[in-house]
């Protein structure tokens, strides 16, 4: 019963956050993080109460007391987000927005988007050349592509820069033909990611980014969201899980017998979904950290190491390792040696640094205030850089509970540096490329 009670508390925190943000977009950064906090904290404990999970993780069969304790940490994180929303609500920052006129961008959106797309393509082209198309497209040996990509992070980020370019063009003031061209580029990136390199992440980034832009443009708010849309989102998540099952079945029995294999082994497949779901991994990581480490032992050190951990291993081999890297080498050494890795947990990091409940609640509060500030900055200047890049940041709120502070900061910096460089160059080029109106002739003497 403790699991269901805590799930109810988590739902209460999420509902309270939605109430405070009822006049904001359903893809508001804080709404997205609050939703995934609820799912990550409730999915495994509730699902495993009915289905015996099956996973390669070491801690699937965890003691009941530890499962409940980790679930309480996620609830505390959710209430931290609620506290941030309540503070903004009480200060009057979440009132309905008045209609606004579209402001003129300070620089050419078309120029910035084209430069980002070209620069990202050059970086990613070099990455493909270094890793090899055969290795990238292999669906049998996923570890090989990761081993070949070690130290090539600055090149691999090229595809993310291209995604930022597509979202920039969609959100910015560009001509209809160029906007359609960038939509085609986005579709090509999605097709490449799904059909060639088997990376669903890029599709999710694009989908969430376009959804953020659409909701802002049409002024869709939480209070007007229909239940059918929520059901559609849940079905989309189940679809991603089915894709994972289907891919595994194809590797095992072939494409022609994959669906038959899934249907015959429905009970085993359900157990695998519960134990190996993307929503289960951060919870399982928090369980393992809780059982093998000491509460508050890091004392904030991982947050201090987040900045030096930004350096690429190829340039600074002795940089501090992220917690995810240390965790994989400690608990899954064979997997780490083959080039694999494991997701981490923002809640586990908070527990490890700040202690029971207080750590998760404090990090949740700070995260909520940061996301509110980002959204407020994007709304204050509709043509500003923040408004153009926030659609990409929506994805980071989805993966936040599968990550840690160092990984999230690295994602922001890796994309932010190319954006800043392009903006600086665009500001220099714009006076040259923009045609000035001809001066009116000075009337002569009559």
C-alpha positions as a printed NumPy array, in Angstrom:
array([[  0.   ,   0.   ,   0.   ],
       [  2.953,   2.367,   0.586],
       [  3.738,   2.313,  -3.141],
       [  0.207,   3.374,  -4.079],
       [  0.098,   6.039,  -1.36 ],
       [  3.357,   7.569,  -2.58 ],
       [  2.136,   7.361,  -6.175],
       [ -0.909,   9.336,  -5.048],
       [  1.329,  11.95 ,  -3.416],
       [  3.367,  12.209,  -6.605],
       [  0.178,  12.685,  -8.604],
       [ -0.897,  15.395,  -6.141],
       [  2.391,  17.273,  -6.657],
       [  1.986,  17.026, -10.428],
       [ -1.637,  18.199, -10.285],
       [ -0.623,  21.167,  -8.105],
       [  2.098,  22.114, -10.597],
       [ -0.4  ,  21.935, -13.464],
       [ -2.808,  24.153, -11.527],
       [ -0.15 ,  26.823, -11.036],
       [  0.844,  26.586, -14.716],
       [ -2.683,  26.266, -16.111],
       [ -2.204,  29.433, -18.186],
       [  1.052,  28.183, -19.678],
       [  1.86 ,  25.813, -22.528],
       [  1.446,  22.053, -21.955],
       [  5.01 ,  21.749, -23.282],
       [  6.311,  24.33 , -20.803],
       [  9.696,  23.131, -19.531],
       [  8.483,  22.81 , -15.946],
       [  5.343,  20.912, -16.991],
       [  7.438,  18.428, -18.971],
       [  9.878,  17.824, -16.113],
       [  7.026,  17.475, -13.595],
       [  5.321,  14.921, -15.837],
       [  8.426,  12.789, -16.236],
       [  9.129,  13.055, -12.521],
       [  5.716,  11.506, -11.902],
       [  6.248,   8.736, -14.458],
       [  9.841,   7.927, -13.433],
       [  8.873,   7.773,  -9.78 ],
       [  5.707,   5.713, -10.16 ],
       [  6.146,   3.467, -13.211],
       [  8.501,   0.825, -11.834],
       [  7.098,   0.536,  -8.265],
       [  3.492,   0.33 ,  -9.502],
       [  4.118,  -1.877, -12.547],
       [  6.38 ,  -4.272, -10.626],
       [  3.625,  -4.721,  -8.037],
       [  1.653,  -6.59 , -10.724],
       [  4.387,  -7.909, -13.056],
       [  7.628,  -9.557, -12.016],
       [ 10.227,  -7.464, -13.857],
       [ 12.867,  -8.928, -16.134],
       [ 16.04 ,  -6.924, -16.795],
       [ 19.805,  -7.105, -17.143],
       [ 20.14 ,  -4.702, -14.216],
       [ 21.557,  -6.022, -10.936],
       [ 18.813,  -4.726,  -8.68 ],
       [ 15.507,  -5.742, -10.278],
       [ 14.51 ,  -7.768,  -7.194],
       [ 15.063,  -5.038,  -4.6  ],
       [ 13.903,  -5.054,  -0.961],
       [ 10.492,  -3.482,  -0.49 ],
       [ 11.781,  -0.879,   1.981],
       [ 14.341,   0.416,  -0.52 ],
       [ 11.809,   0.592,  -3.356],
       [  9.518,   2.684,  -1.171],
       [ 12.406,   4.891,  -0.008],
       [ 13.491,   5.658,  -3.592],
       [  9.9  ,   6.333,  -4.579],
       [  9.71 ,   8.848,  -1.706],
       [ 12.775,  10.607,  -3.158],
       [ 10.984,  11.112,  -6.476],
       [  7.932,  12.422,  -4.633],
       [ 10.186,  14.89 ,  -2.783],
       [ 11.656,  16.031,  -6.11 ],
       [  8.129,  16.535,  -7.435],
       [  7.173,  18.642,  -4.425],
       [ 10.331,  20.705,  -4.982],
       [  9.05 ,  21.494,  -8.477],
       [  5.64 ,  22.301,  -6.998],
       [  7.258,  24.694,  -4.511],
       [  8.955,  26.548,  -7.384],
       [  5.636,  26.796,  -9.244],
       [  3.859,  28.03 ,  -6.104],
       [  6.482,  30.728,  -5.549],
       [  6.085,  31.985,  -9.116],
       [  2.302,  31.777,  -8.838],
       [  2.249,  33.74 ,  -5.567],
       [  4.53 ,  36.39 ,  -7.078],
       [  2.095,  36.849,  -9.969],
       [  4.469,  35.612, -12.661],
       [  2.049,  32.938, -13.919],
       [ -0.969,  35.108, -14.704],
       [ -2.53 ,  34.839, -18.185],
       [ -0.298,  36.555, -20.722],
       [ -1.615,  39.535, -22.619],
       [ -1.553,  39.391, -26.398],
       [  1.714,  40.547, -27.87 ],
       [  2.854,  41.882, -31.189],
       [  5.483,  39.928, -33.072],
       [  8.739,  41.775, -32.554],
       [ 11.303,  42.163, -35.264],
       [ 14.345,  39.889, -34.78 ],
       [ 17.647,  41.636, -34.19 ],
       [ 19.322,  39.411, -36.772],
       [ 18.309,  37.384, -39.793],
       [ 16.72 ,  34.119, -38.661],
       [ 17.261,  32.693, -42.144],
       [ 20.98 ,  33.468, -42.026],
       [ 21.417,  32.033, -38.52 ],
       [ 19.446,  28.848, -39.302],
       [ 21.338,  28.238, -42.565],
       [ 24.691,  28.716, -40.866],
       [ 23.733,  26.328, -38.074],
       [ 22.554,  23.709, -40.547],
       [ 25.701,  23.991, -42.661],
       [ 28.029,  23.99 , -39.655],
       [ 26.248,  21.029, -38.083],
       [ 26.385,  19.111, -41.366],
       [ 30.144,  19.668, -41.644],
       [ 30.725,  18.474, -38.066],
       [ 28.481,  15.431, -38.403],
       [ 29.915,  14.558, -41.811],
       [ 33.365,  14.429, -40.242],
       [ 31.964,  12.257, -37.448],
       [ 30.441,   9.777, -39.916],
       [ 33.719,   9.634, -41.802],
       [ 35.733,   8.96 , -38.634],
       [ 33.381,   6.323, -37.194],
       [ 32.41 ,   4.724, -40.492],
       [ 28.968,   4.317, -42.028],
       [ 29.095,   0.544, -41.694],
       [ 29.656,   0.76 , -37.95 ],
       [ 27.014,   3.481, -37.456],
       [ 24.374,   1.528, -39.342],
       [ 25.096,  -1.801, -37.64 ],
       [ 22.123,  -3.125, -35.671],
       [ 23.987,  -6.107, -34.262],
       [ 26.96 ,  -4.487, -32.524],
       [ 25.845,  -1.238, -30.88 ],
       [ 28.896,  -1.132, -28.628],
       [ 31.277,  -0.877, -31.579],
       [ 29.891,   2.469, -32.708],
       [ 30.208,   3.866, -29.194],
       [ 33.811,   2.68 , -28.88 ],
       [ 34.678,   4.244, -32.23 ],
       [ 33.003,   7.489, -31.169],
       [ 35.013,   7.922, -27.957],
       [ 36.633,  11.357, -27.996],
       [ 34.57 ,  12.503, -31.002],
       [ 31.89 ,  14.286, -29.   ],
       [ 32.542,  17.715, -30.603],
       [ 31.905,  16.133, -34.01 ],
       [ 28.958,  13.953, -32.96 ],
       [ 27.105,  17.027, -31.664],
       [ 26.795,  18.146, -35.296],
       [ 23.475,  16.374, -35.758],
       [ 22.113,  18.147, -32.678],
       [ 23.219,  21.487, -34.133],
       [ 21.334,  20.597, -37.321],
       [ 18.227,  19.898, -35.23 ],
       [ 18.613,  23.286, -33.538],
       [ 18.791,  24.839, -37.02 ],
       [ 15.517,  23.195, -38.075],
       [ 13.761,  24.359, -34.909],
       [ 15.279,  27.847, -35.246],
       [ 13.864,  28.175, -38.761],
       [ 10.448,  26.956, -37.619],
       [ 10.292,  29.38 , -34.694],
       [ 11.899,  32.305, -36.51 ],
       [ 10.766,  34.704, -39.194],
       [ 11.799,  33.001, -42.43 ],
       [ 10.086,  32.743, -45.767],
       [  7.591,  29.928, -46.414],
       [  9.806,  28.215, -48.992],
       [ 12.838,  28.175, -46.741],
       [ 10.728,  26.991, -43.823],
       [  9.466,  24.064, -45.907],
       [ 13.052,  23.272, -46.872],
       [ 14.043,  23.108, -43.196],
       [ 11.046,  20.87 , -42.476],
       [ 12.308,  18.516, -45.18 ],
       [ 15.74 ,  18.617, -43.517],
       [ 14.12 ,  17.759, -40.163],
       [ 12.27 ,  14.84 , -41.74 ],
       [ 15.524,  13.623, -43.305],
       [ 17.266,  13.759, -39.905],
       [ 14.403,  11.764, -38.362],
       [ 14.534,   9.161, -41.146],
       [ 18.33 ,   8.862, -40.865],
       [ 18.081,   8.481, -37.097],
       [ 15.407,   5.785, -37.189],
       [ 16.262,   3.825, -40.316],
       [ 20.052,   4.047, -40.468],
       [ 21.651,   4.651, -37.075],
       [ 18.685,   3.428, -34.94 ],
       [ 18.687,   6.447, -32.597],
       [ 15.159,   7.388, -31.496],
       [ 16.454,  10.287, -29.415],
       [ 16.722,  12.681, -32.348],
       [ 13.123,  12.017, -33.344],
       [ 11.965,  12.836, -29.819],
       [ 13.99 ,  16.074, -29.824],
       [ 12.39 ,  17.168, -33.094],
       [  8.888,  16.149, -32.013],
       [  9.056,  17.986, -28.699],
       [ 10.673,  21.048, -30.27 ],
       [  7.995,  21.404, -32.927],
       [  5.31 ,  20.824, -30.276],
       [  6.756,  23.625, -28.11 ],
       [  6.724,  26.02 , -31.07 ],
       [  3.191,  25.042, -32.099],
       [  1.805,  25.538, -28.583],
       [  3.442,  28.961, -28.238],
       [  2.343,  30.084, -31.695],
       [ -1.274,  29.035, -31.183],
       [ -1.321,  30.024, -27.507],
       [ -2.311,  26.534, -26.35 ],
       [ -2.414,  26.363, -22.54 ],
       [ -2.657,  23.538, -20.012],
       [ -6.248,  24.432, -19.106],
       [ -7.382,  23.783, -22.694],
       [ -5.628,  20.466, -23.276],
       [ -8.068,  17.732, -24.207],
       [ -7.813,  14.263, -22.644],
       [ -7.458,  12.792, -26.13 ],
       [ -4.103,  14.528, -26.535],
       [ -2.862,  13.049, -23.262],
       [ -4.03 ,   9.61 , -24.385],
       [ -2.213,  10.128, -27.686],
       [  1.015,  10.959, -25.831],
       [  0.687,   7.797, -23.705],
       [  0.08 ,   5.725, -26.843],
       [  3.181,   7.309, -28.387],
       [  5.258,   6.167, -25.427],
       [  3.854,   2.642, -25.708],
       [  4.714,   2.768, -29.394],
       [  8.35 ,   3.494, -28.561],
       [  8.395,   0.536, -26.172],
       [  6.932,  -1.692, -28.907],
       [  9.64 ,  -0.509, -31.294],
       [ 12.258,  -1.646, -28.779],
       [ 10.565,  -5.035, -28.427],
       [ 10.27 ,  -5.41 , -32.173],
       [ 13.916,  -4.506, -32.721],
       [ 14.998,  -7.11 , -30.179],
       [ 12.761,  -9.734, -31.777],
       [ 14.164,  -8.949, -35.229],
       [ 17.706,  -9.501, -33.964],
       [ 16.661, -12.801, -32.41 ],
       [ 14.326, -14.433, -34.965],
       [ 14.295, -12.129, -38.006],
       [ 11.853,  -9.529, -39.311],
       [  9.379, -12.03 , -40.803],
       [  8.802, -13.79 , -37.461],
       [  9.233, -10.838, -35.091],
       [  5.542, -10.098, -34.448],
       [  4.719, -13.794, -33.947],
       [  7.522, -14.046, -31.4  ],
       [  6.231, -10.987, -29.508],
       [  2.679, -12.393, -29.416],
       [  3.767, -15.861, -28.242],
       [  5.927, -14.481, -25.446],
       [  3.571, -11.741, -24.285],
       [  4.132, -12.375, -20.563],
       [  7.917, -12.367, -20.876],
       [  7.808,  -9.284, -23.057],
       [  5.673,  -7.453, -20.502],
       [  8.176,  -8.349, -17.798],
       [ 10.987,  -7.045, -20.007],
       [  9.136,  -3.771, -20.579],
       [  8.724,  -3.254, -16.835],
       [ 12.346,  -4.1  , -16.063],
       [ 14.022,  -2.489, -19.058],
       [ 11.822,   0.5  , -19.85 ],
       [ 13.437,   3.919, -20.248],
       [ 11.284,   4.965, -17.28 ],
       [ 12.601,   2.132, -15.106],
       [ 16.329,   2.714, -15.559],
       [ 16.663,   5.914, -13.482],
       [ 14.649,   4.305, -10.676],
       [ 16.824,   1.185, -10.763],
       [ 19.962,   3.337, -10.745],
       [ 18.703,   5.174,  -7.657],
       [ 18.107,   1.789,  -6.005],
       [ 21.635,   0.604,  -6.733],
       [ 23.186,   3.867,  -5.536],
       [ 21.139,   3.674,  -2.35 ],
       [ 22.272,   0.124,  -1.605],
       [ 25.966,   0.627,  -2.394],
       [ 26.746,   4.227,  -1.42 ],
       [ 26.326,   6.45 ,   1.631],
       [ 23.687,   9.125,   1.987],
       [ 25.12 ,  12.629,   1.442],
       [ 28.647,  11.255,   1.008],
       [ 29.487,  13.428,  -2.021],
       [ 28.639,  16.639,  -0.19 ],
       [ 28.019,  18.537,  -3.438],
       [ 31.259,  17.457,  -5.122],
       [ 29.559,  16.102,  -8.261],
       [ 28.011,  19.533,  -8.883],
       [ 31.435,  21.182,  -8.579],
       [ 32.933,  18.577, -10.946],
       [ 30.251,  19.251, -13.572],
       [ 32.267,  22.132, -15.078],
       [ 35.677,  20.409, -15.485],
       [ 33.833,  17.291, -16.669],
       [ 32.825,  19.295, -19.762],
       [ 36.285,  18.84 , -21.262],
       [ 36.49 ,  16.099, -23.947],
       [ 38.46 ,  13.025, -22.935],
       [ 40.521,  13.355, -26.109],
       [ 41.847,  16.71 , -24.861],
       [ 41.876,  16.184, -21.071],
       [ 42.219,  12.448, -20.332],
       [ 42.369,  13.   , -16.568],
       [ 39.233,  15.162, -16.298],
       [ 36.728,  14.213, -13.557],
       [ 34.492,  11.371, -14.659],
       [ 30.754,  11.857, -14.66 ],
       [ 28.84 ,   9.792, -12.115],
       [ 27.339,   7.723, -14.935],
       [ 30.825,   6.764, -16.144],
       [ 31.995,   5.827, -12.642],
       [ 28.76 ,   3.943, -11.99 ],
       [ 29.083,   1.869, -15.169],
       [ 32.724,   0.997, -14.506],
       [ 31.945,   0.   , -10.918],
       [ 28.749,  -2.005, -11.32 ],
       [ 28.845,  -3.03 , -15.005],
       [ 32.553,  -3.319, -15.799],
       [ 32.086,  -5.84 , -18.625],
       [ 29.518,  -3.611, -20.278],
       [ 31.764,  -0.552, -19.919],
       [ 34.725,  -2.381, -21.471],
       [ 32.615,  -3.333, -24.501],
       [ 31.659,   0.304, -25.017],
       [ 28.247,   0.197, -23.352],
       [ 26.931,   2.332, -20.553],
       [ 24.011,   2.926, -18.238],
       [ 21.757,   5.855, -17.58 ],
       [ 22.108,   7.645, -14.28 ],
       [ 19.56 ,   9.42 , -12.075],
       [ 19.164,  13.059, -11.105],
       [ 17.377,  11.929,  -7.932],
       [ 20.176,   9.493,  -7.035],
       [ 22.723,  12.289,  -7.459],
       [ 20.65 ,  14.542,  -5.179],
       [ 20.453,  11.791,  -2.515],
       [ 24.18 ,  11.086,  -2.803],
       [ 25.015,  14.787,  -2.394],
       [ 22.343,  16.22 ,  -0.115],
       [ 20.933,  13.314,   1.842],
       [ 17.485,  11.84 ,   2.398],
       [ 14.493,  13.789,   1.013],
       [ 16.17 ,  17.194,   1.528],
       [ 18.571,  16.649,  -1.384],
       [ 15.857,  15.69 ,  -3.875],
       [ 13.481,  18.443,  -2.73 ],
       [ 16.235,  21.081,  -2.906],
       [ 17.382,  20.062,  -6.393],
       [ 13.741,  19.956,  -7.523],
       [ 13.187,  23.503,  -6.243],
       [ 16.308,  24.847,  -7.956],
       [ 15.487,  23.028, -11.205],
       [ 11.947,  24.409, -11.165],
       [ 13.125,  27.988, -10.622],
       [ 15.691,  27.637, -13.418],
       [ 13.108,  26.337, -15.904],
       [ 10.654,  29.078, -14.975],
       [ 13.388,  31.671, -15.564],
       [ 14.228,  30.178, -18.977],
       [ 10.598,  30.199, -20.095],
       [ 10.133,  33.748, -18.803],
       [ 13.191,  34.885, -20.742],
       [ 11.919,  33.233, -23.919],
       [  8.502,  34.877, -23.487],
       [  9.965,  38.32 , -22.762],
       [ 11.781,  38.409, -26.115],
       [  9.96 ,  36.36 , -28.724],
       [ 12.679,  37.05 , -31.28 ],
       [ 15.599,  36.52 , -28.908],
       [ 18.168,  33.732, -28.897],
       [ 16.54 ,  32.067, -25.879],
       [ 13.193,  31.843, -27.647],
       [ 14.906,  30.204, -30.629],
       [ 16.801,  27.616, -28.575],
       [ 14.265,  26.752, -25.857],
       [ 12.421,  24.279, -28.147],
       [ 15.574,  22.131, -28.131],
       [ 15.888,  22.368, -24.344],
       [ 12.482,  20.716, -23.942],
       [ 14.154,  17.383, -24.636],
       [ 16.566,  17.851, -21.731],
       [ 13.577,  17.911, -19.369],
       [ 12.591,  14.492, -20.746],
       [ 16.01 ,  12.92 , -20.187],
       [ 16.711,  14.796, -16.944],
       [ 15.86 ,  11.776, -14.789],
       [ 18.109,   9.544, -16.903],
       [ 21.041,  11.926, -16.452],
       [ 22.983,  13.944, -13.912],
       [ 24.039,  17.574, -13.611],
       [ 27.314,  17.098, -15.546],
       [ 25.625,  15.371, -18.489],
       [ 22.823,  17.939, -18.701],
       [ 25.287,  20.824, -18.527],
       [ 27.409,  19.214, -21.244],
       [ 24.343,  18.953, -23.507],
       [ 23.575,  22.642, -23.035],
       [ 27.159,  23.805, -23.566],
       [ 27.775,  21.525, -26.559],
       [ 24.851,  23.071, -28.427],
       [ 25.158,  26.531, -26.9  ],
       [ 28.725,  27.164, -28.087],
       [ 27.927,  26.669, -31.818],
       [ 24.813,  28.841, -31.414],
       [ 26.814,  31.666, -29.82 ],
       [ 29.485,  31.406, -32.539],
       [ 26.871,  31.528, -35.313],
       [ 25.065,  34.476, -33.726],
       [ 28.326,  36.448, -33.501],
       [ 29.16 ,  35.73 , -37.149],
       [ 25.592,  36.505, -38.238],
       [ 25.75 ,  39.865, -36.48 ],
       [ 28.942,  40.674, -38.405],
       [ 27.591,  39.521, -41.767],
       [ 24.106,  40.959, -41.574],
       [ 25.056,  44.609, -42.329],
       [ 26.898,  43.362, -45.424],
       [ 24.196,  40.993, -46.696],
       [ 21.118,  43.063, -45.912],
       [ 20.393,  45.481, -48.713],
       [ 19.938,  49.02 , -47.49 ],
       [ 17.184,  51.148, -49.041],
       [ 18.443,  53.618, -51.604],
       [ 18.74 ,  57.152, -50.378],
       [ 16.109,  59.576, -51.647],
       [ 17.446,  62.206, -54.054],
       [ 18.02 ,  65.632, -52.558],
       [ 15.804,  68.18 , -54.334],
       [ 17.788,  70.853, -56.168],
       [ 17.055,  74.556, -56.27 ],
       [ 13.952,  75.597, -58.093]])
